[in-house]
Amino acid sequence: MTTAAPVTPVARAGERMLPAYFLAGVLFGIVLTKGELVSWFRIQEALRFDGLYIYEVLSSAFVVATPLFWWLKRRRLRSLAGEPIAIPPKALGRGRRYVIGGAIFGVGWGLTGVCPGPLFALLGAGVGVIAVMIFSALAGTWVYGYLRPTLPH
């Protein structure tokens, strides 16, 4: 007989926040769609270096996020669930895993014309064929989780 793990106050706070997380995801999907960030044309334009639109958006996100992360770290703020917000340092090592992972990600992005971020936004926008990519992303995540102990980290 198994016993369920005790429900902590942090878990309860996270459950209470689910509607807010869902709403944030819907708003994010709307912004991605309206901003043409889920457009296959825009993504291919960026991957072929024919246009700067995607790079400008990514750069603006970096410009906004960098000082915000610095501010979060400096103020030692807590999450909505009350947990300390901690951003652990990255161990780069030789960087081989990042090059290999980035290459796999880039090939998948180039072949499908979509990165994982807007998958559900595209499904919500009525692009039914994207369900194949969602299934593939989930399967790839499962395979990685299964093989993770044997992979070089």
C-alpha positions as CSV (number, residue, x, y, z in Angstrom):
1,M,0.0,0.0,0.0
2,T,1.4,3.4,-0.9
3,T,0.8,6.6,0.9
4,A,0.3,9.9,-0.7
5,A,2.9,12.6,-0.1
6,P,1.8,15.2,2.3
7,V,0.3,18.3,0.7
8,T,2.5,21.2,1.7
9,P,1.5,24.9,1.9
10,V,3.6,25.6,-1.2
11,A,1.8,22.9,-3.2
12,R,-1.6,24.3,-2.1
13,A,-0.5,27.8,-3.1
14,G,0.6,26.5,-6.5
15,E,-2.7,24.8,-7.0
16,R,-4.5,28.1,-6.1
17,M,-2.5,29.8,-8.7
18,L,-3.4,27.4,-11.6
19,P,-6.2,29.7,-12.9
20,A,-3.7,32.6,-13.0
21,Y,-1.1,30.5,-14.7
22,F,-3.7,29.4,-17.3
23,L,-4.7,33.0,-17.9
24,A,-1.1,34.0,-18.3
25,G,-0.6,31.2,-20.8
26,V,-3.6,32.3,-22.8
27,L,-2.4,35.9,-22.9
28,F,1.1,34.7,-23.9
29,G,-0.5,32.7,-26.7
30,I,-2.5,35.7,-27.9
31,V,0.7,37.9,-27.8
32,L,2.7,35.2,-29.8
33,T,-0.1,34.9,-32.4
34,K,-0.8,38.7,-32.8
35,G,2.9,39.5,-32.9
36,E,3.4,36.9,-35.7
37,L,5.9,35.0,-33.6
38,V,4.1,31.8,-34.4
39,S,4.1,32.5,-38.2
40,W,6.0,29.9,-40.2
41,F,6.9,32.6,-42.7
42,R,8.5,34.8,-39.9
43,I,10.4,31.9,-38.5
44,Q,11.7,30.8,-41.9
45,E,12.6,34.4,-42.7
46,A,14.7,34.5,-39.5
47,L,16.3,31.1,-40.1
48,R,17.3,32.2,-43.6
49,F,18.5,35.6,-42.3
50,D,16.1,37.4,-44.7
51,G,14.6,39.5,-42.0
52,L,15.4,40.8,-38.5
53,Y,11.9,40.7,-37.0
54,I,12.3,37.6,-34.8
55,Y,15.8,38.7,-33.8
56,E,14.5,42.1,-32.8
57,V,11.8,40.6,-30.6
58,L,14.3,38.2,-29.0
59,S,16.7,41.0,-28.4
60,S,14.0,43.2,-26.8
61,A,13.1,40.2,-24.5
62,F,16.7,39.9,-23.5
63,V,17.0,43.7,-22.8
64,V,13.9,43.5,-20.6
65,A,14.7,40.2,-18.8
66,T,18.3,40.9,-17.9
67,P,17.7,43.9,-15.6
68,L,14.6,42.1,-14.2
69,F,16.6,39.0,-13.2
70,W,19.3,41.2,-11.7
71,W,16.6,43.0,-9.7
72,L,15.0,39.7,-8.5
73,K,18.4,38.4,-7.4
74,R,19.4,41.6,-5.6
75,R,16.0,42.0,-3.8
76,R,15.9,38.3,-2.8
77,L,12.2,38.2,-3.6
78,R,9.9,35.2,-3.1
79,S,7.6,33.5,-5.5
80,L,3.8,33.8,-5.2
81,A,3.9,30.5,-3.4
82,G,6.4,31.9,-0.8
83,E,9.5,30.1,-2.0
84,P,12.8,32.0,-2.4
85,I,13.5,32.8,-6.1
86,A,16.9,31.3,-6.7
87,I,18.7,31.2,-10.1
88,P,21.5,28.6,-9.8
89,P,24.7,29.3,-11.8
90,K,25.2,27.3,-15.0
91,A,28.0,24.8,-15.1
92,L,29.2,25.2,-18.7
93,G,31.9,22.5,-18.7
94,R,33.2,22.1,-22.2
95,G,29.9,23.3,-23.6
96,R,29.6,20.2,-25.9
97,R,26.1,19.4,-24.5
98,Y,24.9,22.8,-25.4
99,V,26.2,22.6,-28.9
100,I,24.7,19.2,-29.5
101,G,21.4,20.1,-27.8
102,G,21.2,23.4,-29.7
103,A,21.9,21.6,-33.0
104,I,19.1,19.1,-32.4
105,F,16.8,21.9,-31.3
106,G,17.8,24.0,-34.4
107,V,17.3,21.2,-36.8
108,G,13.8,20.4,-35.4
109,W,12.9,24.1,-35.5
110,G,14.1,24.4,-39.1
111,L,12.2,21.3,-40.2
112,T,9.0,22.1,-38.5
113,G,9.1,25.9,-38.6
114,V,8.1,26.2,-35.0
115,C,9.8,26.1,-31.6
116,P,8.2,24.6,-28.5
117,G,6.9,27.9,-27.2
118,P,4.1,28.5,-29.6
119,L,3.0,24.9,-30.1
120,F,-0.2,25.3,-28.1
121,A,-0.8,28.8,-29.4
122,L,-0.8,27.3,-32.9
123,L,-3.1,24.5,-31.8
124,G,-5.5,27.1,-30.3
125,A,-5.3,29.1,-33.5
126,G,-6.7,26.2,-35.4
127,V,-3.5,24.7,-36.9
128,G,-4.5,21.1,-36.3
129,V,-1.4,19.5,-37.9
130,I,0.6,21.0,-35.0
131,A,-0.8,18.2,-32.8
132,V,1.8,15.9,-34.5
133,M,4.6,18.2,-33.3
134,I,3.1,18.4,-29.8
135,F,3.1,14.6,-29.7
136,S,6.6,14.5,-31.0
137,A,7.8,17.1,-28.5
138,L,6.2,15.0,-25.7
139,A,7.7,11.8,-27.0
140,G,11.2,13.4,-27.3
141,T,10.9,14.7,-23.7
142,W,10.0,11.2,-22.5
143,V,12.9,9.6,-24.5
144,Y,15.3,12.2,-23.0
145,G,14.0,11.5,-19.5
146,Y,14.3,7.8,-20.1
147,L,17.9,8.1,-21.5
148,R,19.0,10.8,-19.2
149,P,21.0,8.6,-16.7
150,T,23.1,7.2,-19.6
151,L,23.7,10.6,-21.4
152,P,26.9,12.6,-20.7
153,H,26.0,15.6,-18.6
